[in-house]
């Protein structure tokens, strides 16, 4: 049961990170950025969401143990 919850939470975080990255790329393109700059902004946003999720998970793990 625990493994399934961890896998579902991981999948949800990845989907949210991909959606945020796609939104950032779209907004960058609408702002007039070229494709390399838009992809860079998307990659930074993806990494930021993953990092934030790892930090929150680490804080919860510390509090719950």
N, C-alpha and C positions, 0 to 999 in steps of 0.2 A: 504493500500500500504506500509506504513512504517513498519508494523508488518512483512510483507512478506520479506522485505529487511533485517530486523534484523534477522529473522530466516534463511534466505539464507546465510548471512554473518557468523552467528554462525555455521551453518553446514559446511561452507567452512573452517573455522578456525579449527574445530574438525577434518576434513579430513586431513588437512595439518599437524596437530599435530600428528595424527595417522601415517601418512606416515613418518614423521620425526622420530618418535619413532621406527617404524619398521626398518628404515634405520640404526638407532643407534644400535638396537639389532643385526641386521645382521652384521654390522661392528665389533661389540664386539665379536660375535661368530667367525668371520673370523680371529680376532686377537688372538683367543685362550681362550677367557673367557668362564667360565662355564655358564650354563643356569641361575642360580640365579643372577650372576653379569651382564649378558646381559639384564635380565629383569629389574634390578635396573637402568642400564643406559638408557633403554627405558623409564622407568617411569620418570626419571629425565628430559629427553629430552621432553617428553610429557608435564610435568608440566612447563618447561621453555617456551615452545611455547605458552601455554595457558596464562601464566603470561605476556609474552611479548605482546600478542594480547590484553589483558586487559589493560595493561599500555598504549599502543598506542591508544586504544579506549577512555580511560580516557583523554589522552592529546588532542585528537581530539574534544571530548565533551567540554573540557574547552575552546578550541579555538573557537569553533563554537557557543558558547552561550554568 
